[in-house]
Amino acid sequence: MKKKPDNYIAVEFLSRSVNEGFARAAVAAFAAQLDPTLDELGDVKTAVSEAVTNAIVHAYPDALGKIVLRAGVYNGNVLEITVRDWGRGIADVEKAREPLYTTGGEERSGMGFTIMESFMDKLVVRSKPDKGTVVTMKRAIAPRSGRK
Amino acid sequence: MEVRTTTKGRELAVSLRGELDHHAARDAVTAIERAAEAALPSKLTLDFSGVTFMDSSGIAVAMRAMRRMAALGGMTALVNVPPQAKKVFDAAGIVCRAKEETT
């Protein structure tokens, strides 16, 4: 059974690209309670940006839809982030996770999942065509000396 | 995102300011392509010193600029790249010059 979070937030927003910055800022503000280093915060913000952008670009290509971003703290210092959409879904998750693979054309680099994977400790992608996608990422924030 | 372009002879300098994400990428690409079309430069310098955040959208912007310059027979340099953006470029194996620390 999954442990209960020490703390969490959940935010729902529309798949407009202007909300990418909002999602990053929301997670950064929530993560501040773990006193992350600038590097750790940069990694987490980058991974969130990739996950939310994927939902905006790929889940809802021709319409606007709902995205729910959840951030939680587990075991005192593990940040868990979930980005969920109810869009088109990914037929082949394994293929989508390959570096440089993209269906987004010239505007995308195909590096989104690779960055989420390398910037976070753990990445789980669950998806069903026409049902949606859930991306879950974890990152332990190292406790710093002098922290209360 | 603010994009400022300066042309000096056949050298085009583009300075980017703000957050370079998917939302900002299209405007950045358009501005760079327009400036490149007008200047037909032999060298393009993309200055990232004012970039406060960048995700993989920045990789796509840089790759498009590089391809455009390669088609013109010119070269591209990515300079003054802050640590967060550099980490993203490193993940894609794109060579860029780090921002120099000012103390």
gemmi code that builds the backbone of each chain (N, CA, C; Angstrom):
import gemmi

chains = {
    "A": [
        ("MET", (0.844, -1.202, 0.000), (0.000, 0.000, 0.000), (0.873, 1.243, 0.000)),
        ("LYS", (0.418, 2.207, -0.726), (1.206, 3.423, -0.826), (1.102, 4.270, 0.441)),
        ("LYS", (2.244, 4.761, 0.865), (2.261, 5.615, 2.055), (1.560, 6.941, 1.783)),
        ("LYS", (1.027, 7.505, 2.840), (0.383, 8.813, 2.694), (1.449, 9.898, 2.617)),
        ("PRO", (1.185, 10.929, 1.841), (2.178, 12.008, 1.754), (2.222, 12.830, 3.039)),
        ("ASP", (3.389, 13.400, 3.320), (3.504, 14.328, 4.451), (2.757, 15.622, 4.123)),
        ("ASN", (2.756, 15.932, 2.839), (2.112, 17.160, 2.371), (1.879, 17.024, 0.875)),
        ("TYR", (0.884, 17.676, 0.341), (0.717, 17.669, -1.122), (-0.105, 18.864, -1.586)),
        ("ILE", (0.011, 19.133, -2.877), (-0.861, 20.113, -3.529), (-1.382, 19.474, -4.810)),
        ("ALA", (-2.529, 19.922, -5.263), (-3.035, 19.496, -6.562), (-3.582, 20.733, -7.266)),
        ("VAL", (-3.213, 20.883, -8.522), (-3.638, 22.045, -9.289), (-4.213, 21.582, -10.615)),
        ("GLU", (-5.366, 22.113, -10.963), (-5.971, 21.773, -12.251), (-5.909, 22.990, -13.156)),
        ("PHE", (-5.510, 22.770, -14.405), (-5.469, 23.901, -15.335), (-5.743, 23.439, -16.755)),
        ("LEU", (-6.039, 24.405, -17.620), (-6.349, 24.132, -19.018), (-5.044, 24.001, -19.812)),
        ("SER", (-5.076, 23.201, -20.869), (-3.857, 22.919, -21.625), (-3.454, 24.074, -22.548)),
        ("ARG", (-3.328, 25.250, -21.967), (-2.801, 26.397, -22.721), (-1.316, 26.517, -22.422)),
        ("SER", (-0.524, 26.820, -23.465), (0.930, 26.802, -23.279), (1.402, 27.843, -22.262)),
        ("VAL", (0.612, 28.889, -22.071), (1.000, 29.908, -21.091), (1.046, 29.314, -19.682)),
        ("ASN", (0.359, 28.183, -19.467), (0.346, 27.555, -18.141), (1.596, 26.727, -17.850)),
        ("GLU", (2.478, 26.553, -18.830), (3.731, 25.830, -18.589), (4.546, 26.528, -17.502)),
        ("GLY", (4.646, 27.838, -17.623), (5.381, 28.630, -16.633), (4.715, 28.595, -15.274)),
        ("PHE", (3.383, 28.609, -15.290), (2.629, 28.531, -14.036), (2.907, 27.211, -13.313)),
        ("ALA", (2.894, 26.109, -14.076), (3.122, 24.783, -13.484), (4.510, 24.703, -12.847)),
        ("ARG", (5.506, 25.228, -13.539), (6.877, 25.224, -12.988), (6.940, 26.027, -11.698)),
        ("ALA", (6.316, 27.200, -11.733), (6.363, 28.091, -10.571), (5.635, 27.471, -9.379)),
        ("ALA", (4.508, 26.803, -9.658), (3.733, 26.191, -8.576), (4.562, 25.105, -7.892)),
        ("VAL", (5.208, 24.246, -8.697), (6.018, 23.173, -8.116), (7.235, 23.739, -7.387)),
        ("ALA", (7.847, 24.765, -7.955), (9.021, 25.370, -7.310), (8.634, 25.949, -5.953)),
        ("ALA", (7.483, 26.607, -5.883), (7.032, 27.204, -4.626), (6.727, 26.112, -3.595)),
        ("PHE", (6.107, 25.021, -4.054), (5.794, 23.914, -3.143), (7.074, 23.230, -2.655)),
        ("ALA", (8.038, 23.045, -3.568), (9.281, 22.330, -3.240), (10.167, 23.123, -2.281)),
        ("ALA", (9.915, 24.418, -2.180), (10.757, 25.277, -1.333), (10.826, 24.772, 0.106)),
        ("GLN", (9.764, 24.088, 0.585), (9.757, 23.588, 1.970), (10.819, 22.515, 2.210)),
        ("LEU", (11.350, 21.917, 1.114), (12.410, 20.909, 1.250), (13.798, 21.541, 1.153)),
        ("ASP", (13.834, 22.848, 1.026), (15.085, 23.594, 0.940), (16.038, 23.028, -0.126)),
        ("PRO", (15.553, 22.899, -1.355), (16.411, 22.325, -2.400), (17.532, 23.288, -2.799)),
        ("THR", (18.607, 22.722, -3.352), (19.650, 23.579, -3.910), (19.124, 24.147, -5.228)),
        ("LEU", (19.817, 25.127, -5.763), (19.437, 25.728, -7.034), (19.451, 24.685, -8.155)),
        ("ASP", (20.444, 23.779, -8.073), (20.557, 22.699, -9.056), (19.364, 21.755, -9.001)),
        ("GLU", (19.015, 21.343, -7.774), (17.886, 20.423, -7.592), (16.588, 21.067, -8.085)),
        ("LEU", (16.417, 22.333, -7.739), (15.211, 23.050, -8.142), (15.151, 23.182, -9.671)),
        ("GLY", (16.306, 23.443, -10.280), (16.379, 23.554, -11.740), (15.998, 22.243, -12.411)),
        ("ASP", (16.481, 21.129, -11.860), (16.169, 19.804, -12.412), (14.669, 19.528, -12.338)),
        ("VAL", (14.086, 19.804, -11.170), (12.664, 19.525, -10.960), (11.811, 20.412, -11.887)),
        ("LYS", (12.146, 21.685, -11.974), (11.387, 22.595, -12.840), (11.469, 22.158, -14.304)),
        ("THR", (12.661, 21.699, -14.714), (12.827, 21.269, -16.105), (11.960, 20.041, -16.389)),
        ("ALA", (11.982, 19.080, -15.466), (11.197, 17.853, -15.651), (9.697, 18.160, -15.687)),
        ("VAL", (9.236, 19.040, -14.802), (7.818, 19.431, -14.789), (7.439, 20.101, -16.101)),
        ("SER", (8.311, 20.953, -16.572), (8.062, 21.662, -17.827), (7.901, 20.682, -18.991)),
        ("GLU", (8.744, 19.643, -19.006), (8.677, 18.641, -20.071), (7.358, 17.862, -20.009)),
        ("ALA", (6.983, 17.441, -18.801), (5.764, 16.633, -18.647), (4.524, 17.452, -19.023)),
        ("VAL", (4.464, 18.683, -18.553), (3.301, 19.534, -18.837), (3.255, 19.899, -20.328)),
        ("THR", (4.407, 20.171, -20.915), (4.444, 20.487, -22.345), (3.965, 19.303, -23.172)),
        ("ASN", (4.380, 18.089, -22.786), (3.907, 16.893, -23.490), (2.381, 16.825, -23.480)),
        ("ALA", (1.792, 17.076, -22.303), (0.335, 17.017, -22.190), (-0.311, 18.079, -23.087)),
        ("ILE", (0.261, 19.259, -23.101), (-0.305, 20.356, -23.894), (-0.177, 20.079, -25.396)),
        ("VAL", (0.998, 19.592, -25.804), (1.264, 19.410, -27.233), (0.646, 18.115, -27.763)),
        ("HIS", (0.826, 17.022, -26.999), (0.475, 15.709, -27.541), (-0.877, 15.173, -27.079)),
        ("ALA", (-1.242, 15.447, -25.811), (-2.495, 14.875, -25.311), (-3.698, 15.556, -25.957)),
        ("TYR", (-3.582, 16.867, -26.102), (-4.699, 17.631, -26.667), (-4.223, 18.423, -27.887)),
        ("PRO", (-3.941, 17.740, -29.007), (-3.347, 18.449, -30.152), (-4.296, 19.451, -30.811)),
        ("ASP", (-5.588, 19.152, -30.826), (-6.505, 20.030, -31.567), (-7.545, 20.690, -30.675)),
        ("ALA", (-7.392, 20.552, -29.376), (-8.407, 21.116, -28.485), (-7.748, 21.497, -27.173)),
        ("LEU", (-8.536, 22.090, -26.296), (-8.039, 22.376, -24.964), (-8.614, 21.329, -24.022)),
        ("GLY", (-7.821, 20.896, -23.074), (-8.293, 19.883, -22.142), (-7.750, 20.109, -20.750)),
        ("LYS", (-8.128, 19.201, -19.873), (-7.784, 19.346, -18.461), (-6.465, 18.651, -18.135)),
        ("ILE", (-5.639, 19.352, -17.381), (-4.395, 18.772, -16.870), (-4.412, 18.930, -15.352)),
        ("VAL", (-4.059, 17.868, -14.635), (-3.946, 17.974, -13.183), (-2.504, 17.684, -12.773)),
        ("LEU", (-1.945, 18.638, -12.076), (-0.578, 18.529, -11.583), (-0.647, 18.315, -10.072)),
        ("ARG", (0.055, 17.286, -9.619), (0.054, 17.008, -8.191), (1.496, 16.915, -7.738)),
        ("ALA", (1.811, 17.543, -6.629), (3.147, 17.442, -6.060), (3.008, 17.041, -4.611)),
        ("GLY", (3.770, 16.052, -4.192), (3.686, 15.590, -2.813), (5.059, 15.370, -2.215)),
        ("VAL", (5.115, 15.418, -0.874), (6.352, 15.090, -0.164), (6.120, 13.780, 0.572)),
        ("TYR", (7.020, 12.826, 0.359), (6.943, 11.522, 1.015), (8.218, 11.270, 1.807)),
        ("ASN", (8.100, 10.551, 2.915), (9.260, 10.175, 3.742), (10.144, 11.361, 4.108)),
        ("GLY", (9.565, 12.510, 4.223), (10.316, 13.681, 4.668), (11.060, 14.445, 3.590)),
        ("ASN", (11.577, 13.725, 2.570), (12.395, 14.459, 1.599), (12.240, 13.998, 0.141)),
        ("VAL", (11.274, 13.138, -0.117), (11.092, 12.706, -1.511), (9.942, 13.491, -2.149)),
        ("LEU", (10.283, 14.171, -3.217), (9.289, 14.945, -3.949), (8.718, 14.059, -5.057)),
        ("GLU", (7.403, 13.902, -5.042), (6.771, 13.111, -6.100), (5.837, 14.020, -6.894)),
        ("ILE", (5.985, 13.994, -8.205), (5.176, 14.857, -9.057), (4.395, 14.011, -10.051)),
        ("THR", (3.119, 14.289, -10.157), (2.273, 13.571, -11.107), (1.622, 14.577, -12.053)),
        ("VAL", (1.719, 14.297, -13.341), (1.033, 15.114, -14.342), (0.064, 14.198, -15.078)),
        ("ARG", (-1.228, 14.515, -14.971), (-2.250, 13.641, -15.544), (-3.080, 14.397, -16.574)),
        ("ASP", (-3.358, 13.716, -17.685), (-4.274, 14.304, -18.665), (-5.276, 13.240, -19.092)),
        ("TRP", (-6.328, 13.696, -19.756), (-7.384, 12.782, -20.221), (-7.470, 12.861, -21.754)),
        ("GLY", (-6.298, 12.983, -22.357), (-6.239, 13.224, -23.802), (-6.061, 11.968, -24.630)),
        ("ARG", (-5.340, 12.152, -25.726), (-5.228, 11.147, -26.772), (-4.500, 9.871, -26.344)),
        ("GLY", (-3.596, 10.024, -25.366), (-2.840, 8.857, -24.925), (-1.677, 8.527, -25.852)),
        ("ILE", (-0.810, 7.630, -25.378), (0.376, 7.243, -26.140), (0.244, 5.758, -26.471)),
        ("ALA", (0.254, 5.420, -27.760), (0.066, 4.033, -28.174), (1.276, 3.182, -27.778)),
        ("ASP", (2.468, 3.719, -27.978), (3.685, 2.965, -27.690), (4.581, 3.790, -26.770)),
        ("VAL", (4.424, 3.556, -25.462), (5.159, 4.352, -24.470), (6.671, 4.143, -24.596)),
        ("GLU", (7.053, 2.899, -24.826), (8.479, 2.590, -24.934), (9.139, 3.391, -26.058)),
        ("LYS", (8.454, 3.442, -27.189), (8.949, 4.186, -28.357), (9.010, 5.690, -28.033)),
        ("ALA", (7.964, 6.184, -27.372), (7.899, 7.618, -27.045), (9.039, 8.034, -26.124)),
        ("ARG", (9.506, 7.077, -25.306), (10.569, 7.400, -24.348), (11.955, 7.388, -24.973)),
        ("GLU", (12.075, 6.897, -26.206), (13.393, 6.868, -26.855), (13.889, 8.285, -27.143)),
        ("PRO", (15.193, 8.527, -26.909), (15.736, 9.852, -27.209), (15.529, 10.213, -28.682)),
        ("LEU", (15.197, 11.461, -28.924), (15.027, 12.053, -30.262), (13.756, 11.616, -30.985)),
        ("TYR", (12.997, 10.667, -30.390), (11.743, 10.278, -31.038), (10.695, 11.344, -30.754)),
        ("THR", (10.072, 11.870, -31.803), (8.993, 12.828, -31.596), (7.964, 12.736, -32.712)),
        ("THR", (6.716, 13.035, -32.345), (5.681, 13.169, -33.360), (5.304, 14.655, -33.464)),
        ("GLY", (6.099, 15.484, -32.799), (5.782, 16.909, -32.700), (6.386, 17.777, -33.789)),
        ("GLY", (7.061, 17.156, -34.760), (7.626, 17.921, -35.862), (8.846, 18.732, -35.451)),
        ("GLU", (9.158, 19.734, -36.264), (10.387, 20.501, -36.094), (10.416, 21.327, -34.806)),
        ("GLU", (9.241, 21.556, -34.244), (9.190, 22.409, -33.058), (9.649, 21.696, -31.795)),
        ("ARG", (9.651, 20.369, -31.854), (10.026, 19.596, -30.669), (11.331, 18.867, -30.923)),
        ("SER", (12.042, 18.572, -29.838), (13.354, 17.945, -29.998), (13.319, 16.435, -29.780)),
        ("GLY", (12.249, 15.933, -29.170), (12.198, 14.504, -28.865), (13.006, 14.138, -27.641)),
        ("MET", (13.376, 15.138, -26.855), (14.233, 14.894, -25.685), (13.485, 14.977, -24.359)),
        ("GLY", (12.183, 15.212, -24.408), (11.399, 15.426, -23.181), (11.513, 14.301, -22.167)),
        ("PHE", (11.187, 13.070, -22.581), (11.236, 11.943, -21.641), (12.669, 11.654, -21.192)),
        ("THR", (13.629, 11.814, -22.109), (15.036, 11.587, -21.751), (15.454, 12.537, -20.630)),
        ("ILE", (15.014, 13.789, -20.741), (15.358, 14.777, -19.714), (14.644, 14.456, -18.400)),
        ("MET", (13.364, 14.102, -18.472), (12.648, 13.730, -17.237), (13.357, 12.570, -16.552)),
        ("GLU", (13.777, 11.598, -17.358), (14.431, 10.408, -16.832), (15.775, 10.734, -16.186)),
        ("SER", (16.560, 11.573, -16.842), (17.906, 11.827, -16.318), (17.923, 12.902, -15.234)),
        ("PHE", (16.924, 13.778, -15.196), (16.908, 14.836, -14.180), (16.199, 14.395, -12.897)),
        ("MET", (15.418, 13.305, -12.983), (14.703, 12.830, -11.800), (15.244, 11.447, -11.433)),
        ("ASP", (14.916, 10.955, -10.225), (15.392, 9.637, -9.808), (14.580, 8.522, -10.451)),
        ("LYS", (13.295, 8.790, -10.638), (12.423, 7.739, -11.161), (11.343, 8.349, -12.046)),
        ("LEU", (11.042, 7.659, -13.145), (9.985, 8.127, -14.048), (9.104, 6.945, -14.432)),
        ("VAL", (7.807, 7.095, -14.199), (6.852, 6.064, -14.612), (5.826, 6.707, -15.531)),
        ("VAL", (5.604, 6.092, -16.691), (4.622, 6.619, -17.639), (3.553, 5.561, -17.880)),
        ("ARG", (2.318, 5.914, -17.570), (1.200, 5.005, -17.835), (0.261, 5.696, -18.803)),
        ("SER", (-0.128, 4.996, -19.860), (-0.966, 5.645, -20.858), (-1.873, 4.648, -21.548)),
        ("LYS", (-3.059, 5.120, -21.928), (-3.999, 4.307, -22.696), (-4.535, 5.179, -23.817)),
        ("PRO", (-4.464, 4.675, -25.057), (-4.992, 5.475, -26.165), (-6.432, 5.928, -25.903)),
        ("ASP", (-6.679, 7.196, -26.152), (-7.988, 7.840, -25.974), (-8.484, 7.906, -24.524)),
        ("LYS", (-7.650, 7.496, -23.586), (-8.032, 7.615, -22.168), (-7.185, 8.658, -21.458)),
        ("GLY", (-5.915, 8.724, -21.835), (-5.046, 9.710, -21.197), (-3.734, 9.132, -20.713)),
        ("THR", (-2.957, 10.002, -20.086), (-1.606, 9.640, -19.671), (-1.354, 10.145, -18.255)),
        ("VAL", (-0.626, 9.319, -17.488), (-0.182, 9.756, -16.163), (1.334, 9.609, -16.103)),
        ("VAL", (2.003, 10.716, -15.851), (3.450, 10.699, -15.702), (3.763, 10.937, -14.233)),
        ("THR", (4.504, 9.999, -13.621), (4.881, 10.139, -12.217), (6.402, 10.189, -12.103)),
        ("MET", (6.886, 11.200, -11.407), (8.336, 11.383, -11.273), (8.681, 11.569, -9.809)),
        ("LYS", (9.829, 11.015, -9.420), (10.280, 11.170, -8.040), (11.689, 11.723, -7.995)),
        ("ARG", (11.922, 12.541, -6.994), (13.273, 13.046, -6.789), (13.500, 13.269, -5.292)),
        ("ALA", (14.527, 12.601, -4.767), (14.877, 12.822, -3.363), (15.674, 14.117, -3.262)),
        ("ILE", (15.250, 14.983, -2.380), (15.971, 16.235, -2.154), (16.898, 16.023, -0.965)),
        ("ALA", (18.190, 16.150, -1.219), (19.175, 15.847, -0.178), (19.033, 16.808, 1.001)),
        ("PRO", (18.977, 16.235, 2.212), (18.906, 17.122, 3.378), (20.207, 17.917, 3.492)),
        ("ARG", (20.091, 19.173, 3.818), (21.287, 20.001, 3.940), (21.598, 20.243, 5.404)),
        ("SER", (22.885, 20.301, 5.717), (23.271, 20.536, 7.110), (22.821, 21.950, 7.505)),
        ("GLY", (22.428, 22.066, 8.739), (21.969, 23.375, 9.201), (20.486, 23.577, 8.981)),
        ("ARG", (19.850, 22.552, 8.386), (18.407, 22.662, 8.156), (17.645, 22.273, 9.400)),
        ("LYS", (16.588, 22.964, 9.660), (15.818, 22.641, 10.860), (14.807, 21.562, 10.554)),
    ],
    "B": [
        ("MET", (9.277, 35.993, -23.426), (10.667, 35.936, -23.883), (10.969, 37.093, -24.815)),
        ("GLU", (12.109, 37.715, -24.579), (12.507, 38.855, -25.393), (13.680, 38.423, -26.282)),
        ("VAL", (13.568, 38.733, -27.576), (14.630, 38.368, -28.520), (15.174, 39.635, -29.159)),
        ("ARG", (16.465, 39.851, -29.004), (17.067, 41.051, -29.589), (18.108, 40.633, -30.614)),
        ("THR", (18.007, 41.166, -31.823), (18.969, 40.786, -32.854), (19.814, 41.981, -33.274)),
        ("THR", (21.110, 41.722, -33.460), (22.032, 42.760, -33.899), (22.850, 42.203, -35.057)),
        ("THR", (22.896, 42.946, -36.160), (23.683, 42.507, -37.306), (24.882, 43.427, -37.484)),
        ("LYS", (26.043, 42.787, -37.654), (27.263, 43.547, -37.877), (27.964, 42.869, -39.036)),
        ("GLY", (27.923, 43.507, -40.212), (28.473, 42.865, -41.401), (27.727, 41.578, -41.656)),
        ("ARG", (28.438, 40.461, -41.711), (27.779, 39.169, -41.936), (27.696, 38.344, -40.652)),
        ("GLU", (27.788, 39.062, -39.531), (27.645, 38.365, -38.257), (26.348, 38.784, -37.588)),
        ("LEU", (25.573, 37.776, -37.218), (24.288, 38.030, -36.568), (24.368, 37.588, -35.113)),
        ("ALA", (24.035, 38.517, -34.228), (24.002, 38.180, -32.800), (22.561, 38.239, -32.320)),
        ("VAL", (22.129, 37.167, -31.651), (20.770, 37.117, -31.128), (20.844, 36.919, -29.619)),
        ("SER", (20.271, 37.835, -28.881), (20.291, 37.669, -27.431), (18.890, 37.352, -26.931)),
        ("LEU", (18.818, 36.281, -26.148), (17.538, 35.785, -25.636), (17.412, 36.139, -24.159)),
        ("ARG", (16.233, 36.599, -23.782), (16.000, 36.977, -22.382), (14.683, 36.395, -21.899)),
        ("GLY", (14.713, 35.828, -20.701), (13.476, 35.305, -20.112), (13.451, 33.789, -20.104)),
        ("GLU", (12.251, 33.203, -20.091), (12.100, 31.757, -19.997), (11.866, 31.163, -21.378)),
        ("LEU", (12.759, 30.261, -21.777), (12.658, 29.635, -23.093), (12.007, 28.262, -22.953)),
        ("ASP", (10.667, 28.255, -23.083), (9.928, 26.987, -23.046), (9.132, 26.859, -24.346)),
        ("HIS", (8.245, 25.860, -24.396), (7.466, 25.634, -25.611), (6.597, 26.850, -25.946)),
        ("HIS", (6.080, 27.505, -24.899), (5.241, 28.692, -25.086), (6.012, 29.816, -25.791)),
        ("ALA", (7.298, 29.949, -25.459), (8.103, 31.046, -25.998), (8.834, 30.666, -27.276)),
        ("ALA", (8.939, 29.352, -27.545), (9.836, 28.886, -28.602), (9.450, 29.379, -29.998)),
        ("ARG", (8.153, 29.399, -30.286), (7.740, 29.761, -31.645), (8.167, 31.192, -32.000)),
        ("ASP", (7.948, 32.117, -31.064), (8.349, 33.507, -31.296), (9.862, 33.621, -31.460)),
        ("ALA", (10.598, 32.858, -30.665), (12.056, 32.898, -30.750), (12.521, 32.387, -32.110)),
        ("VAL", (11.920, 31.265, -32.563), (12.290, 30.690, -33.861), (11.994, 31.688, -34.988)),
        ("THR", (10.792, 32.285, -34.948), (10.399, 33.249, -35.975), (11.369, 34.427, -36.022)),
        ("ALA", (11.717, 34.951, -34.845), (12.617, 36.107, -34.787), (13.996, 35.767, -35.340)),
        ("ILE", (14.496, 34.577, -34.984), (15.831, 34.169, -35.453), (15.804, 33.953, -36.968)),
        ("GLU", (14.753, 33.266, -37.472), (14.685, 32.986, -38.914), (14.564, 34.272, -39.723)),
        ("ARG", (13.750, 35.208, -39.246), (13.592, 36.494, -39.936), (14.915, 37.231, -40.016)),
        ("ALA", (15.616, 37.285, -38.891), (16.889, 38.002, -38.849), (17.914, 37.321, -39.751)),
        ("ALA", (17.906, 35.969, -39.766), (18.854, 35.231, -40.603), (18.561, 35.458, -42.083)),
        ("GLU", (17.266, 35.521, -42.425), (16.884, 35.767, -43.819), (17.336, 37.139, -44.281)),
        ("ALA", (17.202, 38.112, -43.405), (17.566, 39.482, -43.751), (19.075, 39.666, -43.818)),
        ("ALA", (19.805, 39.012, -42.914), (21.248, 39.260, -42.815), (22.077, 38.274, -43.629)),
        ("LEU", (21.524, 37.098, -43.935), (22.279, 36.007, -44.573), (23.681, 35.907, -43.955)),
        ("PRO", (23.732, 35.686, -42.655), (25.022, 35.768, -41.947), (25.928, 34.561, -42.221)),
        ("SER", (27.221, 34.771, -42.028), (28.152, 33.642, -42.085), (28.392, 33.117, -40.680)),
        ("LYS", (27.998, 33.931, -39.693), (28.109, 33.458, -38.307), (26.920, 33.938, -37.485)),
        ("LEU", (26.358, 33.011, -36.736), (25.258, 33.340, -35.831), (25.699, 33.054, -34.400)),
        ("THR", (25.555, 34.047, -33.539), (25.844, 33.838, -32.124), (24.555, 33.967, -31.332)),
        ("LEU", (24.192, 32.881, -30.659), (23.007, 32.911, -29.795), (23.484, 33.112, -28.359)),
        ("ASP", (23.084, 34.227, -27.781), (23.528, 34.582, -26.439), (22.428, 34.252, -25.422)),
        ("PHE", (22.741, 33.344, -24.521), (21.747, 32.855, -23.542), (21.887, 33.517, -22.177)),
        ("SER", (22.711, 34.566, -22.081), (22.989, 35.113, -20.737), (21.735, 35.557, -19.992)),
        ("GLY", (20.701, 35.964, -20.724), (19.484, 36.433, -20.058), (18.419, 35.364, -19.898)),
        ("VAL", (18.777, 34.118, -20.218), (17.775, 33.041, -20.143), (17.682, 32.526, -18.702)),
        ("THR", (16.522, 32.715, -18.085), (16.346, 32.353, -16.678), (15.863, 30.915, -16.510)),
        ("PHE", (15.341, 30.329, -17.598), (14.922, 28.927, -17.584), (14.877, 28.414, -19.014)),
        ("MET", (15.279, 27.171, -19.210), (15.160, 26.568, -20.534), (14.849, 25.081, -20.413)),
        ("ASP", (13.893, 24.596, -21.219), (13.656, 23.152, -21.280), (14.005, 22.655, -22.687)),
        ("SER", (13.545, 21.461, -23.057), (13.972, 20.886, -24.338), (13.491, 21.700, -25.543)),
        ("SER", (12.563, 22.620, -25.329), (12.163, 23.510, -26.420), (13.357, 24.317, -26.911)),
        ("GLY", (14.273, 24.634, -25.996), (15.485, 25.373, -26.354), (16.385, 24.566, -27.267)),
        ("ILE", (16.370, 23.225, -27.082), (17.153, 22.339, -27.958), (16.621, 22.456, -29.381)),
        ("ALA", (15.284, 22.424, -29.514), (14.678, 22.517, -30.842), (14.984, 23.870, -31.491)),
        ("VAL", (14.942, 24.939, -30.690), (15.252, 26.279, -31.213), (16.697, 26.333, -31.710)),
        ("ALA", (17.627, 25.812, -30.896), (19.044, 25.840, -31.268), (19.306, 24.972, -32.495)),
        ("MET", (18.657, 23.786, -32.539), (18.878, 22.891, -33.679), (18.360, 23.494, -34.978)),
        ("ARG", (17.225, 24.176, -34.897), (16.697, 24.831, -36.105), (17.618, 25.928, -36.586)),
        ("ALA", (18.145, 26.706, -35.637), (19.076, 27.778, -35.990), (20.340, 27.200, -36.619)),
        ("MET", (20.828, 26.089, -36.049), (22.040, 25.451, -36.571), (21.819, 24.924, -37.988)),
        ("ARG", (20.646, 24.305, -38.195), (20.333, 23.775, -39.532), (20.246, 24.902, -40.549)),
        ("ARG", (19.598, 26.003, -40.145), (19.473, 27.158, -41.036), (20.855, 27.709, -41.408)),
        ("MET", (21.718, 27.808, -40.405), (23.060, 28.328, -40.651), (23.882, 27.372, -41.511)),
        ("ALA", (23.700, 26.068, -41.272), (24.418, 25.083, -42.088), (24.001, 25.210, -43.547)),
        ("ALA", (22.703, 25.454, -43.781), (22.204, 25.622, -45.154), (22.797, 26.871, -45.798)),
        ("LEU", (23.090, 27.866, -44.973), (23.702, 29.103, -45.489), (25.225, 28.975, -45.577)),
        ("GLY", (25.739, 27.836, -45.174), (27.186, 27.618, -45.183), (27.897, 28.340, -44.054)),
        ("GLY", (27.128, 28.699, -43.024), (27.728, 29.424, -41.904), (27.803, 28.593, -40.644)),
        ("MET", (28.237, 29.226, -39.575), (28.356, 28.498, -38.305), (27.524, 29.151, -37.207)),
        ("THR", (27.274, 28.364, -36.164), (26.466, 28.840, -35.041), (27.231, 28.625, -33.742)),
        ("ALA", (27.190, 29.616, -32.888), (27.786, 29.453, -31.557), (26.731, 29.756, -30.501)),
        ("LEU", (26.688, 28.910, -29.484), (25.784, 29.127, -28.351), (26.651, 29.593, -27.191)),
        ("VAL", (26.451, 30.819, -26.745), (27.359, 31.369, -25.736), (26.624, 31.855, -24.488)),
        ("ASN", (27.411, 32.039, -23.426), (26.889, 32.549, -22.141), (25.702, 31.740, -21.624)),
        ("VAL", (25.833, 30.416, -21.712), (24.720, 29.546, -21.327), (24.747, 29.309, -19.813)),
        ("PRO", (23.698, 29.716, -19.096), (23.648, 29.510, -17.647), (23.585, 28.020, -17.306)),
        ("PRO", (23.979, 27.634, -16.067), (24.088, 26.221, -15.691), (22.835, 25.384, -15.966)),
        ("GLN", (21.657, 25.921, -15.647), (20.423, 25.121, -15.833), (20.210, 24.799, -17.313)),
        ("ALA", (20.385, 25.783, -18.167), (20.202, 25.560, -19.609), (21.310, 24.662, -20.162)),
        ("LYS", (22.518, 24.813, -19.609), (23.646, 24.000, -20.091), (23.386, 22.513, -19.840)),
        ("LYS", (22.793, 22.232, -18.691), (22.486, 20.844, -18.359), (21.519, 20.235, -19.390)),
        ("VAL", (20.586, 21.050, -19.864), (19.622, 20.594, -20.874), (20.340, 20.360, -22.214)),
        ("PHE", (21.206, 21.281, -22.601), (21.980, 21.092, -23.844), (22.882, 19.864, -23.726)),
        ("ASP", (23.511, 19.688, -22.559), (24.401, 18.540, -22.345), (23.645, 17.224, -22.536)),
        ("ALA", (22.389, 17.185, -22.057), (21.579, 15.963, -22.181), (21.374, 15.585, -23.643)),
        ("ALA", (21.386, 16.598, -24.521), (21.182, 16.349, -25.947), (22.509, 16.286, -26.695)),
        ("GLY", (23.611, 16.428, -25.975), (24.931, 16.379, -26.606), (25.225, 17.588, -27.482)),
        ("ILE", (24.579, 18.716, -27.174), (24.823, 19.931, -27.949), (25.912, 20.759, -27.274)),
        ("VAL", (26.924, 21.089, -28.059), (28.069, 21.815, -27.517), (27.703, 23.295, -27.347)),
        ("CYS", (27.930, 23.792, -26.147), (27.669, 25.208, -25.906), (28.694, 25.739, -24.904)),
        ("ARG", (28.837, 27.062, -24.931), (29.811, 27.671, -24.042), (29.116, 28.201, -22.795)),
        ("ALA", (29.635, 27.816, -21.629), (28.981, 28.190, -20.372), (29.133, 29.672, -20.087)),
        ("LYS", (28.226, 30.163, -19.300), (28.281, 31.533, -18.838), (29.448, 31.665, -17.878)),
        ("GLU", (30.231, 32.705, -18.047), (31.368, 32.870, -17.158), (30.910, 33.464, -15.847)),
        ("GLU", (31.459, 32.897, -14.776), (31.080, 33.378, -13.443), (31.643, 34.777, -13.221)),
        ("THR", (30.788, 35.645, -12.773), (31.289, 36.969, -12.413), (31.252, 37.072, -10.892)),
        ("THR", (32.377, 37.363, -10.326), (32.428, 37.426, -8.860), (32.744, 38.838, -8.410)),
    ],
}
model = gemmi.Model(1)
for chain_id, residues in chains.items():
    chain = gemmi.Chain(chain_id)
    for i, (resn, *xyz) in enumerate(residues, 1):
        res = gemmi.Residue()
        res.name, res.seqid = resn, gemmi.SeqId(i, " ")
        for name, pos in zip(("N", "CA", "C"), xyz):
            atom = gemmi.Atom()
            atom.name, atom.element = name, gemmi.Element(name[0])
            atom.pos, atom.b_iso = gemmi.Position(*pos), 0.0
            res.add_atom(atom)
        chain.add_residue(res)
    model.add_chain(chain)
structure = gemmi.Structure()
structure.add_model(model)
structure.setup_entities()
